[in-house]
Amino acid sequence: MGNLLDDFMGSMGSQVTSQLSSQLGIDKGVAGAIIPQVLPMILGGLKKQKDNFGGEQRVDHILNKYGSSSVLDDIGGLFSQKAQDQNPDPALGGLLGDAGIQASKLFGKQFNLDGNTASKIIPMLAPVILGFLTQKKDSGAGSSGIASLLDADGDGSVLDDVAGFLMSGLGGSSSSSKGGGLLGGLLGSLLGGKK
């Protein structure tokens, strides 16, 4: 997962950070800090879907339905549209469920954002992350390759992988560490595992 996060931030991070900051009127530093927290949550949701609802075929279905790589060609247009959404869904339907809602509230507290702004972050980032995964799948990773990315250690458990990246993406302050712990707990709930 580290390679995936590094790949995403290396190829898309600057543009996504800039557009997220611009469209939501938030500091670029905040936008850049949030992205590495949302990406593991999306992967965790996909991991749960894969494990509980149909394996690689389920992941394919989600990517085919929601992960058009064409959104990567106009991130500004996508974010502009999503920023106007009056009823954002941070749960992403059943992909994240309550964990997505709780994460949005946590973002609001952690980064001092109003609730409406915080609730738009996950719905804005999700299509880009899913589009990026689709692009990787179509460029040669394939379904099995994407499935393997959902468990970086190959040990059948994504929770430790995700929690590690949440912490590494949060810097060293006590408030950040606390935020990472809370998000790690949400991921435990999302994935049906223990914190």
N, C-alpha and C positions, 0 to 999 in steps of 0.2 A: 504493500500500500504506500510505503514511503516513496517508491519510484513513481507511482501514479500521482501522488500529491506533488512531488517535485516536477514531474512532467507537466501537470496542469498549471502550476504556478509559473514554471519557466516559459511555457508557450502562451498561456492565457492570462496569467496573474495580473500583469500590469494593466492590460486593457479592461479586464473585469473589475479590478479595483477602481480604476479611474471612472468607469461608467457607473458603478454602484454608488460611488461617492457623489458624482454629479447628479444622478437622477434622484437620489434620496436626500441630498443635501447634508451628507455626513462627512466627517473628516476622513481623508484617505488612509490615515493610519488605522482608524477604526475599521474601515472597509477591508483593508489588507489583513487585519487580525481575525476578522470573522470568517473569511473564506476557508482557511484551513480547519475551521471548526465545523463548517457545514458539510464540506466534502465527505469526511468520514461518516457523518450521520446518514447521508444519502447512500453511501456504500453499505452501511449497517442495515438500512432498510431493505436494500437489494439482497443482502445476505440472508435476512430473515425470510424474504419472499422465496429465495432459492431453496432454502432448507425446509420450509414448511408448506410451500404451495406449488411445487412442480419442477424443482431443479433448474437446469440451464434454460429449459424452454420458457419458464416463467420470467427469467431475467430477459430473455429475448423478447418476450411479449411486451414487457414494460419499456424496453429500449425502443422497440419498433413503434409503440404507441406514443411515447412521450419524449423520445430521445433523438429527434431529428438533428442531424449534424448541420443542417442548413442554418440553424440559429446562430452558429458560430460566425457566420458571415455578416451578421448585423446585430451584434450584442447591444449596441446603443438603442436600436429600434425596439428590440425585445424588452429591455429594461424600461424604456420610456412607456411602453404599453402596460407593463406590469406595475409600474409606479402609480398609474392612474386607477388601478383596481381598488374598488371600494370594499370588496369582500375577499381579501386574500386568504388563502388556505395553507397555513404553515404545516398542517398535518399531511399535506400532499395526498389527500384521500386516505387510503389505508397504508401508504408507504411508510410514513413516519408515525401516524396516529398521534396520541397524546404527547409523545416525546417531542414532536415538532412544535406543538403549541407551547410546551414548557420551555423548550430551547429558545423560542422567540421571546418569551418573558424574561428569560435569563439574559439574553442579549441586551434587552432594554435596561435591565438593572446594571449589568456589567459595564456597559458602554454609555449609560445615561441617555438612552434614546426613548422617545415617546412610543407608546404601545402600537400606534398605527404604523409608524416607520418600521419598528422591529418586526412586526408581523408580516411585512412585505419581503424581508430579506431572503428567507428560505424559498418562497415561491419564485423569486427573481433568479436566484442562483441555480435552482434545481434543473431547469431546462438546459442551461449551459453545461452543467456537470454531466447530465445524461447524454447531451449531444456530444460531448467530448468522449464519453465511453463508447457511444455508437461509432464515432469516427475511428477510435482505436480498434473496435471489433471489425469494422469494414476494411480497415487497412492491413488486416492480417492476424490480429489477435484471436478473432473468432469467438464463438460462444464459450468454449472451454477456457480460452485465455482470459476472458472477462471474469468468468466464474472463479478462476484461480486468483485473480487480483483481489477478490473479495475476502480472501484469507491469506494474508501475506506470509504467515508462518507455516502454512500448510498443515496446521494442527487441528483444523476443524473448528477453531474458535476465533472469531474476529474481534471479540470484545477487548482483549488485551492489546491487540494491534491498534484498534481505534483509540482506546484510552491513552496509549503511549503517544499517538500523534496529536491528540488534543492537548496533552501536557506540553509536548515539545513546541507546539504552535502558540503557546500562551505566555512565553517569557517567564521572568522569575519573581514577580511581585507576589505578595501574599494574596492580594485580591484576585490576581490572575490564577494562582494555584487553586484558590477556592472555587473559582469559576470552572476550572478544568475538572475538579472533583465532582462538581454538580453535573456537568455535562457527561462525565464518565458514568455517573449514576443514572442519568437519563438513558444512556446507551445500554446500560444493564437492563433497564426496563424494556427498552425497544427490542433488544435481542433475546429477552426472556432468560437472561443469565443473571448471575449475582455480581454485585459490585466488587 
